[in-house]
Amino acid sequence: MYAMLSGILRAGEYCVYEDVPAAFEAWRAAGLRIAVYSSGSVAAQKLIFGHSLAGNLQPHLSAYFDTHVGHKQEQQSYENIAKQLKEDPKQILFLTDIPGEAAAACSAGLQAIILQRPGNAALADDQKASFELIPDFKPLHNLKLPINKSQA
């Protein structure tokens, strides 16, 4: 299973939100793979995550995507990502602060949750009703791999 992220950088150079390093550690410990999908280039993502103010976060990341896979509010982009990850779209959780991205991801079969961090654009009532909303990654620290029925 993948946790795929967008909108995890704070304003300011090389800043991630404070909850990002702990979430990365918890998810990796649980066996999840983590990918980033950003409008910034893959090279820029690697630079930022390799030299963040929280330290080198690259060891936590399994894959990076930018708009070479498609625009972030188009279904095809998320289908392309699932194919490149060789993962069933249902096994990808996409976390974003943009409702249009969440809608595109869901239309491709991914799970999506919207982060409502301070300073994000306000959401319309229909957007609030359409998606699970969380204020930060803390509610997701206990994410685990789905139990395989043959293991149960």
N, CA, C and O atoms as a GROMACS GRO file, in nm:
protein
  608
    1MET      N    1   0.084  -0.118   0.000
    1MET     CA    2   0.000   0.000   0.000
    1MET      C    3   0.088   0.124   0.000
    1MET      O    4   0.194   0.127   0.063
    2TYR      N    5   0.044   0.224  -0.070
    2TYR     CA    6   0.115   0.351  -0.076
    2TYR      C    7   0.036   0.459  -0.006
    2TYR      O    8  -0.087   0.463  -0.014
    3ALA      N    9   0.105   0.547   0.062
    3ALA     CA   10   0.052   0.677   0.102
    3ALA      C   11   0.115   0.775   0.005
    3ALA      O   12   0.237   0.790   0.003
    4MET      N   13   0.034   0.841  -0.075
    4MET     CA   14   0.085   0.937  -0.172
    4MET      C   15   0.046   1.076  -0.126
    4MET      O   16  -0.069   1.100  -0.089
    5LEU      N   17   0.140   1.167  -0.129
    5LEU     CA   18   0.123   1.296  -0.066
    5LEU      C   19   0.135   1.412  -0.163
    5LEU      O   20   0.211   1.408  -0.260
    6SER      N   21   0.060   1.515  -0.134
    6SER     CA   22   0.068   1.643  -0.202
    6SER      C   23   0.041   1.748  -0.096
    6SER      O   24  -0.032   1.722  -0.001
    7GLY      N   25   0.098   1.867  -0.110
    7GLY     CA   26   0.069   1.974  -0.015
    7GLY      C   27   0.130   1.954   0.123
    7GLY      O   28   0.068   1.989   0.223
    8ILE      N   29   0.251   1.899   0.129
    8ILE     CA   30   0.312   1.878   0.261
    8ILE      C   31   0.425   1.975   0.290
    8ILE      O   32   0.489   1.969   0.394
    9LEU      N   33   0.449   2.066   0.196
    9LEU     CA   34   0.554   2.165   0.218
    9LEU      C   35   0.491   2.293   0.269
    9LEU      O   36   0.389   2.338   0.217
   10ARG      N   37   0.552   2.351   0.372
   10ARG     CA   38   0.505   2.479   0.424
   10ARG      C   39   0.569   2.591   0.344
   10ARG      O   40   0.668   2.572   0.273
   11ALA      N   41   0.510   2.708   0.357
   11ALA     CA   42   0.571   2.826   0.295
   11ALA      C   43   0.709   2.844   0.356
   11ALA      O   44   0.724   2.836   0.478
   12GLY      N   45   0.805   2.866   0.274
   12GLY     CA   46   0.942   2.880   0.323
   12GLY      C   47   1.029   2.771   0.265
   12GLY      O   48   0.982   2.661   0.235
   13GLU      N   49   1.152   2.803   0.250
   13GLU     CA   50   1.245   2.713   0.184
   13GLU      C   51   1.273   2.589   0.268
   13GLU      O   52   1.308   2.599   0.386
   14TYR      N   53   1.259   2.473   0.208
   14TYR     CA   54   1.294   2.344   0.268
   14TYR      C   55   1.216   2.313   0.396
   14TYR      O   56   1.265   2.242   0.483
   15CYS      N   57   1.096   2.366   0.406
   15CYS     CA   58   1.013   2.342   0.525
   15CYS      C   59   0.904   2.241   0.494
   15CYS      O   60   0.834   2.251   0.393
   16VAL      N   61   0.891   2.143   0.581
   16VAL     CA   62   0.776   2.054   0.578
   16VAL      C   63   0.698   2.082   0.706
   16VAL      O   64   0.754   2.134   0.803
   17TYR      N   65   0.571   2.047   0.707
   17TYR     CA   66   0.494   2.064   0.830
   17TYR      C   67   0.556   1.979   0.941
   17TYR      O   68   0.619   1.876   0.915
   18GLU      N   69   0.538   2.024   1.064
   18GLU     CA   70   0.603   1.961   1.179
   18GLU      C   71   0.567   1.814   1.196
   18GLU      O   72   0.648   1.737   1.247
   19ASP      N   73   0.447   1.774   1.153
   19ASP     CA   74   0.402   1.636   1.172
   19ASP      C   75   0.454   1.539   1.065
   19ASP      O   76   0.434   1.418   1.077
   20VAL      N   77   0.518   1.591   0.962
   20VAL     CA   78   0.560   1.507   0.849
   20VAL      C   79   0.667   1.403   0.889
   20VAL      O   80   0.647   1.285   0.860
   21PRO      N   81   0.777   1.440   0.955
   21PRO     CA   82   0.878   1.338   0.987
   21PRO      C   83   0.824   1.223   1.071
   21PRO      O   84   0.854   1.107   1.044
   22ALA      N   85   0.745   1.252   1.173
   22ALA     CA   86   0.690   1.145   1.259
   22ALA      C   87   0.595   1.056   1.180
   22ALA      O   88   0.594   0.934   1.199
   23ALA      N   89   0.515   1.115   1.092
   23ALA     CA   90   0.424   1.035   1.009
   23ALA      C   91   0.504   0.945   0.916
   23ALA      O   92   0.472   0.827   0.902
   24PHE      N   93   0.607   0.998   0.853
   24PHE     CA   94   0.691   0.918   0.764
   24PHE      C   95   0.748   0.799   0.840
   24PHE      O   96   0.745   0.686   0.790
   25GLU      N   97   0.800   0.822   0.959
   25GLU     CA   98   0.860   0.714   1.038
   25GLU      C   99   0.756   0.608   1.075
   25GLU      O  100   0.782   0.489   1.063
   26ALA      N  101   0.638   0.653   1.118
   26ALA     CA  102   0.532   0.559   1.157
   26ALA      C  103   0.486   0.476   1.037
   26ALA      O  104   0.467   0.355   1.049
   27TRP      N  105   0.467   0.540   0.924
   27TRP     CA  106   0.418   0.469   0.806
   27TRP      C  107   0.521   0.369   0.755
   27TRP      O  108   0.486   0.257   0.717
   28ARG      N  109   0.647   0.409   0.754
   28ARG     CA  110   0.750   0.314   0.709
   28ARG      C  111   0.761   0.197   0.805
   28ARG      O  112   0.778   0.083   0.761
   29ALA      N  113   0.751   0.223   0.934
   29ALA     CA  114   0.757   0.116   1.034
   29ALA      C  115   0.641   0.019   1.016
   29ALA      O  116   0.653  -0.100   1.047
   30ALA      N  117   0.528   0.069   0.965
   30ALA     CA  118   0.411  -0.016   0.941
   30ALA      C  119   0.418  -0.087   0.806
   30ALA      O  120   0.328  -0.163   0.771
   31GLY      N  121   0.524  -0.062   0.730
   31GLY     CA  122   0.542  -0.129   0.602
   31GLY      C  123   0.481  -0.057   0.483
   31GLY      O  124   0.478  -0.112   0.373
   32LEU      N  125   0.434   0.064   0.504
   32LEU     CA  126   0.378   0.140   0.392
   32LEU      C  127   0.489   0.202   0.309
   32LEU      O  128   0.597   0.233   0.360
   33ARG      N  129   0.462   0.219   0.183
   33ARG     CA  130   0.553   0.292   0.096
   33ARG      C  131   0.495   0.432   0.078
   33ARG      O  132   0.374   0.449   0.075
   34ILE      N  133   0.582   0.530   0.065
   34ILE     CA  134   0.540   0.669   0.057
   34ILE      C  135   0.589   0.728  -0.075
   34ILE      O  136   0.705   0.712  -0.113
   35ALA      N  137   0.497   0.797  -0.143
   35ALA     CA  138   0.530   0.865  -0.268
   35ALA      C  139   0.484   1.010  -0.258
   35ALA      O  140   0.394   1.043  -0.181
   36VAL      N  141   0.547   1.095  -0.336
   36VAL     CA  142   0.511   1.236  -0.342
   36VAL      C  143   0.472   1.270  -0.485
   36VAL      O  144   0.537   1.227  -0.580
   37TYR      N  145   0.364   1.348  -0.499
   37TYR     CA  146   0.320   1.399  -0.629
   37TYR      C  147   0.312   1.550  -0.615
   37TYR      O  148   0.227   1.602  -0.542
   38SER      N  149   0.399   1.620  -0.685
   38SER     CA  150   0.409   1.764  -0.670
   38SER      C  151   0.414   1.832  -0.806
   38SER      O  152   0.454   1.772  -0.906
   39SER      N  153   0.372   1.958  -0.807
   39SER     CA  154   0.386   2.035  -0.930
   39SER      C  155   0.532   2.078  -0.949
   39SER      O  156   0.571   2.120  -1.058
   40GLY      N  157   0.612   2.067  -0.844
   40GLY     CA  158   0.755   2.091  -0.856
   40GLY      C  159   0.822   1.970  -0.918
   40GLY      O  160   0.773   1.858  -0.903
   41SER      N  161   0.931   1.990  -0.986
   41SER     CA  162   1.000   1.880  -1.055
   41SER      C  163   1.049   1.775  -0.956
   41SER      O  164   1.068   1.803  -0.838
   42VAL      N  165   1.069   1.655  -1.006
   42VAL     CA  166   1.124   1.547  -0.923
   42VAL      C  167   1.259   1.589  -0.866
   42VAL      O  168   1.287   1.562  -0.750
   43ALA      N  169   1.342   1.654  -0.946
   43ALA     CA  170   1.472   1.700  -0.897
   43ALA      C  171   1.456   1.797  -0.781
   43ALA      O  172   1.530   1.789  -0.683
   44ALA      N  173   1.361   1.889  -0.791
   44ALA     CA  174   1.336   1.984  -0.683
   44ALA      C  175   1.284   1.912  -0.559
   44ALA      O  176   1.323   1.945  -0.447
   45GLN      N  177   1.196   1.815  -0.578
   45GLN     CA  178   1.143   1.739  -0.465
   45GLN      C  179   1.256   1.669  -0.390
   45GLN      O  180   1.263   1.673  -0.267
   46LYS      N  181   1.345   1.605  -0.465
   46LYS     CA  182   1.457   1.534  -0.402
   46LYS      C  183   1.547   1.631  -0.327
   46LYS      O  184   1.597   1.597  -0.219
   47LEU      N  185   1.569   1.748  -0.381
   47LEU     CA  186   1.650   1.849  -0.314
   47LEU      C  187   1.584   1.893  -0.184
   47LEU      O  188   1.648   1.899  -0.079
   48ILE      N  189   1.455   1.923  -0.191
   48ILE     CA  190   1.382   1.969  -0.072
   48ILE      C  191   1.378   1.861   0.035
   48ILE      O  192   1.408   1.889   0.151
   49PHE      N  193   1.341   1.739  -0.002
   49PHE     CA  194   1.329   1.634   0.098
   49PHE      C  195   1.465   1.583   0.147
   49PHE      O  196   1.476   1.529   0.257
   50GLY      N  197   1.567   1.601   0.065
   50GLY     CA  198   1.701   1.561   0.107
   50GLY      C  199   1.767   1.660   0.201
   50GLY      O  200   1.858   1.626   0.276
   51HIS      N  201   1.719   1.784   0.197
   51HIS     CA  202   1.781   1.889   0.277
   51HIS      C  203   1.678   1.970   0.354
   51HIS      O  204   1.694   2.091   0.372
   52SER      N  205   1.573   1.905   0.400
   52SER     CA  206   1.468   1.977   0.472
   52SER      C  207   1.520   2.023   0.608
   52SER      O  208   1.620   1.971   0.658
   53LEU      N  209   1.452   2.119   0.665
   53LEU     CA  210   1.490   2.164   0.799
   53LEU      C  211   1.472   2.054   0.902
   53LEU      O  212   1.528   2.061   1.011
   54ALA      N  213   1.393   1.952   0.869
   54ALA     CA  214   1.374   1.835   0.956
   54ALA      C  215   1.478   1.727   0.930
   54ALA      O  216   1.474   1.621   0.992
   55GLY      N  217   1.571   1.754   0.841
   55GLY     CA  218   1.673   1.655   0.807
   55GLY      C  219   1.644   1.589   0.674
   55GLY      O  220   1.555   1.631   0.600
   56ASN      N  221   1.721   1.485   0.643
   56ASN     CA  222   1.706   1.413   0.517
   56ASN      C  223   1.587   1.318   0.527
   56ASN      O  224   1.592   1.219   0.599
   57LEU      N  225   1.481   1.349   0.455
   57LEU     CA  226   1.360   1.266   0.456
   57LEU      C  227   1.353   1.172   0.337
   57LEU      O  228   1.260   1.093   0.326
   58GLN      N  229   1.452   1.180   0.248
   58GLN     CA  230   1.450   1.094   0.129
   58GLN      C  231   1.445   0.945   0.160
   58GLN      O  232   1.378   0.872   0.086
   59PRO      N  233   1.511   0.895   0.264
   59PRO     CA  234   1.504   0.751   0.289
   59PRO      C  235   1.362   0.699   0.313
   59PRO      O  236   1.336   0.580   0.300
   60HIS      N  237   1.270   0.788   0.349
   60HIS     CA  238   1.132   0.748   0.372
   60HIS      C  239   1.052   0.737   0.243
   60HIS      O  240   0.945   0.674   0.241
   61LEU      N  241   1.101   0.796   0.135
   61LEU     CA  242   1.023   0.806   0.012
   61LEU      C  243   1.062   0.700  -0.089
   61LEU      O  244   1.180   0.677  -0.116
   62SER      N  245   0.960   0.635  -0.145
   62SER     CA  246   0.981   0.530  -0.244
   62SER      C  247   0.967   0.578  -0.387
   62SER      O  248   1.023   0.518  -0.478
   63ALA      N  249   0.892   0.688  -0.407
   63ALA     CA  250   0.868   0.734  -0.544
   63ALA      C  251   0.834   0.882  -0.543
   63ALA      O  252   0.779   0.936  -0.446
   64TYR      N  253   0.868   0.947  -0.652
   64TYR     CA  254   0.840   1.089  -0.672
   64TYR      C  255   0.770   1.105  -0.806
   64TYR      O  256   0.805   1.039  -0.903
   65PHE      N  257   0.671   1.194  -0.810
   65PHE     CA  258   0.600   1.223  -0.934
   65PHE      C  259   0.583   1.373  -0.948
   65PHE      O  260   0.562   1.445  -0.850
   66ASP      N  261   0.592   1.418  -1.072
   66ASP     CA  262   0.562   1.557  -1.102
   66ASP      C  263   0.464   1.560  -1.218
   66ASP      O  264   0.406   1.458  -1.253
   67THR      N  265   0.445   1.675  -1.277
   67THR     CA  266   0.343   1.687  -1.381
   67THR      C  267   0.380   1.618  -1.512
   67THR      O  268   0.305   1.626  -1.609
   68HIS      N  269   0.493   1.551  -1.517
   68HIS     CA  270   0.523   1.468  -1.635
   68HIS      C  271   0.424   1.351  -1.645
   68HIS      O  272   0.404   1.297  -1.754
   69VAL      N  273   0.362   1.310  -1.534
   69VAL     CA  274   0.262   1.203  -1.537
   69VAL      C  275   0.125   1.259  -1.574
   69VAL      O  276   0.032   1.183  -1.603
   70GLY      N  277   0.112   1.390  -1.573
   70GLY     CA  278  -0.014   1.457  -1.607
   70GLY      C  279  -0.047   1.564  -1.505
   70GLY      O  280   0.018   1.576  -1.401
   71HIS      N  281  -0.150   1.640  -1.536
   71HIS     CA  282  -0.192   1.748  -1.446
   71HIS      C  283  -0.257   1.690  -1.321
   71HIS      O  284  -0.322   1.586  -1.327
   72LYS      N  285  -0.240   1.759  -1.211
   72LYS     CA  286  -0.280   1.705  -1.081
   72LYS      C  287  -0.431   1.698  -1.061
   72LYS      O  288  -0.477   1.634  -0.966
   73GLN      N  289  -0.510   1.761  -1.147
   73GLN     CA  290  -0.655   1.754  -1.132
   73GLN      C  291  -0.719   1.673  -1.244
   73GLN      O  292  -0.836   1.693  -1.277
   74GLU      N  293  -0.641   1.581  -1.304
   74GLU     CA  294  -0.693   1.495  -1.410
   74GLU      C  295  -0.682   1.349  -1.368
   74GLU      O  296  -0.579   1.304  -1.318
   75GLN      N  297  -0.789   1.276  -1.389
   75GLN     CA  298  -0.797   1.134  -1.354
   75GLN      C  299  -0.682   1.054  -1.414
   75GLN      O  300  -0.624   0.969  -1.346
   76GLN      N  301  -0.650   1.078  -1.538
   76GLN     CA  302  -0.547   1.001  -1.608
   76GLN      C  303  -0.413   1.007  -1.536
   76GLN      O  304  -0.337   0.910  -1.539
   77SER      N  305  -0.382   1.118  -1.472
   77SER     CA  306  -0.255   1.132  -1.400
   77SER      C  307  -0.244   1.026  -1.290
   77SER      O  308  -0.138   0.967  -1.271
   78TYR      N  309  -0.352   1.005  -1.219
   78TYR     CA  310  -0.352   0.910  -1.108
   78TYR      C  311  -0.352   0.766  -1.159
   78TYR      O  312  -0.296   0.677  -1.095
   79GLU      N  313  -0.416   0.744  -1.273
   79GLU     CA  314  -0.408   0.612  -1.336
   79GLU      C  315  -0.264   0.584  -1.379
   79GLU      O  316  -0.214   0.473  -1.362
   80ASN      N  317  -0.197   0.686  -1.433
   80ASN     CA  318  -0.056   0.672  -1.473
   80ASN      C  319   0.032   0.640  -1.352
   80ASN      O  320   0.120   0.554  -1.359
   81ILE      N  321   0.007   0.708  -1.242
   81ILE     CA  322   0.087   0.684  -1.122
   81ILE      C  323   0.066   0.542  -1.070
   81ILE      O  324   0.163   0.473  -1.038
   82ALA      N  325  -0.059   0.498  -1.063
   82ALA     CA  326  -0.087   0.361  -1.015
   82ALA      C  327  -0.014   0.259  -1.102
   82ALA      O  328   0.041   0.161  -1.051
   83LYS      N  329  -0.015   0.281  -1.233
   83LYS     CA  330   0.056   0.188  -1.323
   83LYS      C  331   0.205   0.191  -1.296
   83LYS      O  332   0.269   0.085  -1.291
   84GLN      N  333   0.262   0.310  -1.280
   84GLN     CA  334   0.406   0.318  -1.254
   84GLN      C  335   0.443   0.256  -1.119
   84GLN      O  336   0.551   0.198  -1.105
   85LEU      N  337   0.354   0.268  -1.022
   85LEU     CA  338   0.380   0.207  -0.892
   85LEU      C  339   0.353   0.057  -0.892
   85LEU      O  340   0.390  -0.014  -0.799
   86LYS      N  341   0.288   0.010  -1.000
   86LYS     CA  342   0.247  -0.131  -1.009
   86LYS      C  343   0.161  -0.168  -0.888
   86LYS      O  344   0.182  -0.270  -0.822
   87GLU      N  345   0.063  -0.081  -0.863
   87GLU     CA  346  -0.022  -0.096  -0.745
   87GLU      C  347  -0.168  -0.081  -0.787
   87GLU      O  348  -0.201   0.001  -0.872
   88ASP      N  349  -0.254  -0.160  -0.726
   88ASP     CA  350  -0.397  -0.145  -0.744
   88ASP      C  351  -0.435  -0.007  -0.692
   88ASP      O  352  -0.398   0.027  -0.579
   89PRO      N  353  -0.506   0.075  -0.770
   89PRO     CA  354  -0.540   0.210  -0.722
   89PRO      C  355  -0.609   0.211  -0.586
   89PRO      O  356  -0.592   0.306  -0.510
   90LYS      N  357  -0.686   0.107  -0.554
   90LYS     CA  358  -0.754   0.100  -0.425
   90LYS      C  359  -0.656   0.091  -0.309
   90LYS      O  360  -0.693   0.118  -0.194
   91GLN      N  361  -0.532   0.054  -0.338
   91GLN     CA  362  -0.430   0.039  -0.234
   91GLN      C  363  -0.344   0.164  -0.220
   91GLN      O  364  -0.240   0.161  -0.154
   92ILE      N  365  -0.388   0.274  -0.281
   92ILE     CA  366  -0.315   0.400  -0.272
   92ILE      C  367  -0.403   0.501  -0.200
   92ILE      O  368  -0.516   0.527  -0.241
   93LEU      N  369  -0.351   0.556  -0.093
   93LEU     CA  370  -0.419   0.663  -0.020
   93LEU      C  371  -0.352   0.794  -0.060
   93LEU      O  372  -0.232   0.812  -0.040
   94PHE      N  373  -0.430   0.884  -0.116
   94PHE     CA  374  -0.378   1.013  -0.161
   94PHE      C  375  -0.420   1.120  -0.061
   94PHE      O  376  -0.539   1.136  -0.032
   95LEU      N  377  -0.323   1.192  -0.010
   95LEU     CA  378  -0.346   1.299   0.087
   95LEU      C  379  -0.312   1.432   0.020
   95LEU      O  380  -0.201   1.450  -0.030
   96THR      N  381  -0.407   1.524   0.021
   96THR     CA  382  -0.389   1.651  -0.048
   96THR      C  383  -0.466   1.761   0.023
   96THR      O  384  -0.551   1.733   0.107
   97ASP      N  385  -0.436   1.884  -0.012
   97ASP     CA  386  -0.514   1.996   0.040
   97ASP      C  387  -0.600   2.060  -0.070
   97ASP      O  388  -0.660   2.165  -0.048
   98ILE      N  389  -0.605   1.998  -0.187
   98ILE     CA  390  -0.678   2.052  -0.301
   98ILE      C  391  -0.793   1.958  -0.339
   98ILE      O  392  -0.769   1.846  -0.381
   99PRO      N  393  -0.918   2.003  -0.323
   99PRO     CA  394  -1.031   1.916  -0.354
   99PRO      C  395  -1.032   1.865  -0.498
   99PRO      O  396  -1.072   1.751  -0.521
  100GLY      N  397  -0.991   1.944  -0.595
  100GLY     CA  398  -0.988   1.898  -0.734
  100GLY      C  399  -0.892   1.782  -0.754
  100GLY      O  400  -0.918   1.693  -0.835
  101GLU      N  401  -0.781   1.783  -0.681
  101GLU     CA  402  -0.687   1.671  -0.687
  101GLU      C  403  -0.749   1.547  -0.624
  101GLU      O  404  -0.738   1.437  -0.678
  102ALA      N  405  -0.814   1.567  -0.510
  102ALA     CA  406  -0.878   1.453  -0.442
  102ALA      C  407  -0.985   1.391  -0.531
  102ALA      O  408  -0.996   1.269  -0.538
  103ALA      N  409  -1.063   1.475  -0.599
  103ALA     CA  410  -1.169   1.425  -0.688
  103ALA      C  411  -1.110   1.347  -0.804
  103ALA      O  412  -1.162   1.242  -0.842
  104ALA      N  413  -1.002   1.398  -0.862
  104ALA     CA  414  -0.937   1.328  -0.974
  104ALA      C  415  -0.881   1.194  -0.928
  104ALA      O  416  -0.893   1.094  -0.998
  105ALA      N  417  -0.819   1.193  -0.811
  105ALA     CA  418  -0.763   1.068  -0.757
  105ALA      C  419  -0.874   0.966  -0.733
  105ALA      O  420  -0.859   0.848  -0.767
  106CYS      N  421  -0.984   1.010  -0.674
  106CYS     CA  422  -1.097   0.919  -0.647
  106CYS      C  423  -1.155   0.865  -0.776
  106CYS      O  424  -1.192   0.748  -0.784
  107SER      N  425  -1.163   0.949  -0.879
  107SER     CA  426  -1.218   0.903  -1.006
  107SER      C  427  -1.130   0.797  -1.070
  107SER      O  428  -1.177   0.720  -1.153
  108ALA      N  429  -1.002   0.792  -1.032
  108ALA     CA  430  -0.910   0.690  -1.081
  108ALA      C  431  -0.908   0.567  -0.990
  108ALA      O  432  -0.836   0.471  -1.017
  109GLY      N  433  -0.988   0.569  -0.883
  109GLY     CA  434  -0.997   0.454  -0.794
  109GLY      C  435  -0.914   0.462  -0.668
  109GLY      O  436  -0.917   0.368  -0.588
  110LEU      N  437  -0.840   0.572  -0.648
  110LEU     CA  438  -0.760   0.587  -0.528
  110LEU      C  439  -0.850   0.630  -0.413
  110LEU      O  440  -0.959   0.684  -0.435
  111GLN      N  441  -0.804   0.608  -0.291
  111GLN     CA  442  -0.866   0.665  -0.173
  111GLN      C  443  -0.809   0.806  -0.158
  111GLN      O  444  -0.693   0.829  -0.192
  112ALA      N  445  -0.888   0.900  -0.108
  112ALA     CA  446  -0.836   1.036  -0.091
  112ALA      C  447  -0.888   1.098   0.038
  112ALA      O  448  -1.004   1.079   0.077
  113ILE      N  449  -0.800   1.170   0.103
  113ILE     CA  450  -0.832   1.247   0.223
  113ILE      C  451  -0.780   1.387   0.201
  113ILE      O  452  -0.672   1.407   0.146
  114ILE      N  453  -0.858   1.485   0.246
  114ILE     CA  454  -0.814   1.624   0.232
  114ILE      C  455  -0.759   1.674   0.366
  114ILE      O  456  -0.822   1.659   0.471
  115LEU      N  457  -0.641   1.734   0.358
  115LEU     CA  458  -0.578   1.797   0.474
  115LEU      C  459  -0.630   1.941   0.481
  115LEU      O  460  -0.619   2.016   0.385
  116GLN      N  461  -0.684   1.977   0.595
  116GLN     CA  462  -0.732   2.112   0.617
  116GLN      C  463  -0.640   2.180   0.717
  116GLN      O  464  -0.673   2.194   0.834
  117ARG      N  465  -0.526   2.221   0.668
  117ARG     CA  466  -0.428   2.285   0.755
  117ARG      C  467  -0.457   2.435   0.765
  117ARG      O  468  -0.519   2.493   0.676
  118PRO      N  469  -0.413   2.497   0.873
  118PRO     CA  470  -0.431   2.642   0.885
  118PRO      C  471  -0.369   2.713   0.763
  118PRO      O  472  -0.258   2.680   0.720
  119GLY      N  473  -0.442   2.808   0.710
  119GLY     CA  474  -0.394   2.882   0.594
  119GLY      C  475  -0.438   2.827   0.460
  119GLY      O  476  -0.424   2.894   0.358
  120ASN      N  477  -0.493   2.704   0.459
  120ASN     CA  478  -0.545   2.649   0.333
  120ASN      C  479  -0.672   2.722   0.293
  120ASN      O  480  -0.738   2.784   0.377
  121ALA      N  481  -0.704   2.716   0.166
  121ALA     CA  482  -0.827   2.776   0.117
  121ALA      C  483  -0.947   2.710   0.184
  121ALA      O  484  -0.947   2.590   0.211
  122ALA      N  485  -1.049   2.789   0.210
  122ALA     CA  486  -1.171   2.737   0.270
  122ALA      C  487  -1.239   2.641   0.172
  122ALA      O  488  -1.231   2.659   0.051
  123LEU      N  489  -1.305   2.540   0.227
  123LEU     CA  490  -1.374   2.442   0.145
  123LEU      C  491  -1.524   2.471   0.144
  123LEU      O  492  -1.581   2.515   0.243
  124ALA      N  493  -1.586   2.446   0.029
  124ALA     CA  494  -1.730   2.458   0.017
  124ALA      C  495  -1.795   2.343   0.091
  124ALA      O  496  -1.732   2.239   0.114
  125ASP      N  497  -1.922   2.359   0.129
  125ASP     CA  498  -1.993   2.254   0.202
  125ASP      C  499  -1.995   2.122   0.128
  125ASP      O  500  -1.980   2.016   0.190
  126ASP      N  501  -2.013   2.125  -0.006
  126ASP     CA  502  -2.016   2.000  -0.081
  126ASP      C  503  -1.880   1.932  -0.081
  126ASP      O  504  -1.873   1.809  -0.083
  127GLN      N  505  -1.771   2.010  -0.078
  127GLN     CA  506  -1.638   1.952  -0.070
  127GLN      C  507  -1.616   1.888   0.066
  127GLN      O  508  -1.556   1.780   0.076
  128LYS      N  509  -1.664   1.952   0.170
  128LYS     CA  510  -1.651   1.897   0.305
  128LYS      C  511  -1.729   1.766   0.318
  128LYS      O  512  -1.687   1.674   0.387
  129ALA      N  513  -1.843   1.759   0.249
  129ALA     CA  514  -1.926   1.639   0.257
  129ALA      C  515  -1.873   1.526   0.170
  129ALA      O  516  -1.903   1.409   0.196
  130SER      N  517  -1.794   1.559   0.069
  130SER     CA  518  -1.748   1.458  -0.027
  130SER      C  519  -1.624   1.382   0.017
  130SER      O  520  -1.598   1.272  -0.032
  131PHE      N  521  -1.547   1.439   0.109
  131PHE     CA  522  -1.418   1.379   0.145
  131PHE      C  523  -1.401   1.376   0.296
  131PHE      O  524  -1.459   1.456   0.370
  132GLU      N  525  -1.321   1.280   0.340
  132GLU     CA  526  -1.278   1.282   0.479
  132GLU      C  527  -1.181   1.399   0.494
  132GLU      O  528  -1.096   1.421   0.408
  133LEU      N  529  -1.193   1.472   0.603
  133LEU     CA  530  -1.107   1.587   0.629
  133LEU      C  531  -1.028   1.562   0.757
  133LEU      O  532  -1.083   1.513   0.856
  134ILE      N  533  -0.899   1.596   0.754
  134ILE     CA  534  -0.817   1.586   0.874
  134ILE      C  535  -0.733   1.712   0.884
  134ILE      O  536  -0.701   1.774   0.782
  135PRO      N  537  -0.695   1.753   1.007
  135PRO     CA  538  -0.618   1.876   1.023
  135PRO      C  539  -0.468   1.859   1.001
  135PRO      O  540  -0.398   1.956   0.973
  136ASP      N  541  -0.420   1.737   1.012
  136ASP     CA  542  -0.277   1.707   0.997
  136ASP      C  543  -0.262   1.555   0.986
  136ASP      O  544  -0.361   1.484   0.977
  137PHE      N  545  -0.139   1.506   0.985
  137PHE     CA  546  -0.115   1.363   0.968
  137PHE      C  547  -0.135   1.282   1.097
  137PHE      O  548  -0.139   1.160   1.091
  138LYS      N  549  -0.147   1.348   1.211
  138LYS     CA  550  -0.155   1.275   1.339
  138LYS      C  551  -0.265   1.169   1.341
  138LYS      O  552  -0.241   1.060   1.393
  139PRO      N  553  -0.386   1.195   1.286
  139PRO     CA  554  -0.488   1.090   1.287
  139PRO      C  555  -0.450   0.967   1.203
  139PRO      O  556  -0.514   0.862   1.214
  140LEU      N  557  -0.347   0.980   1.121
  140LEU     CA  558  -0.307   0.871   1.032
  140LEU      C  559  -0.178   0.802   1.076
  140LEU      O  560  -0.126   0.718   1.002
  141HIS      N  561  -0.127   0.834   1.193
  141HIS     CA  562  -0.002   0.771   1.237
  141HIS      C  563  -0.016   0.620   1.252
  141HIS      O  564   0.084   0.549   1.245
  142ASN      N  565  -0.137   0.572   1.271
  142ASN     CA  566  -0.157   0.428   1.289
  142ASN      C  567  -0.197   0.356   1.161
  142ASN      O  568  -0.248   0.244   1.166
  143LEU      N  569  -0.175   0.419   1.046
  143LEU     CA  570  -0.203   0.351   0.920
  143LEU      C  571  -0.124   0.222   0.914
  143LEU      O  572  -0.007   0.217   0.953
  144LYS      N  573  -0.188   0.118   0.866
  144LYS     CA  574  -0.122  -0.013   0.854
  144LYS      C  575  -0.152  -0.070   0.717
  144LYS      O  576  -0.246  -0.028   0.649
  145LEU      N  577  -0.073  -0.166   0.678
  145LEU     CA  578  -0.101  -0.240   0.555
  145LEU      C  579  -0.231  -0.315   0.572
  145LEU      O  580  -0.260  -0.364   0.682
  146PRO      N  581  -0.311  -0.326   0.466
  146PRO     CA  582  -0.433  -0.406   0.479
  146PRO      C  583  -0.398  -0.552   0.505
  146PRO      O  584  -0.299  -0.604   0.454
  147ILE      N  585  -0.481  -0.617   0.586
  147ILE     CA  586  -0.457  -0.758   0.617
  147ILE      C  587  -0.498  -0.843   0.496
  147ILE      O  588  -0.610  -0.833   0.447
  148ASN      N  589  -0.407  -0.924   0.451
  148ASN     CA  590  -0.432  -1.016   0.341
  148ASN      C  591  -0.520  -1.128   0.396
  148ASN      O  592  -0.490  -1.184   0.501
  149LYS      N  593  -0.628  -1.161   0.326
  149LYS     CA  594  -0.721  -1.263   0.376
  149LYS      C  595  -0.650  -1.397   0.399
  149LYS      O  596  -0.692  -1.474   0.486
  150SER      N  597  -0.546  -1.425   0.325
  150SER     CA  598  -0.474  -1.550   0.346
  150SER      C  599  -0.391  -1.546   0.475
  150SER      O  600  -0.350  -1.650   0.526
  151GLN      N  601  -0.365  -1.424   0.527
  151GLN     CA  602  -0.289  -1.410   0.651
  151GLN      C  603  -0.381  -1.410   0.772
  151GLN      O  604  -0.337  -1.434   0.885
  152ALA      N  605  -0.510  -1.382   0.750
  152ALA     CA  606  -0.604  -1.369   0.862
  152ALA      C  607  -0.637  -1.502   0.924
  152ALA      O  608  -0.715  -1.508   1.019
   0.00000   0.00000   0.00000
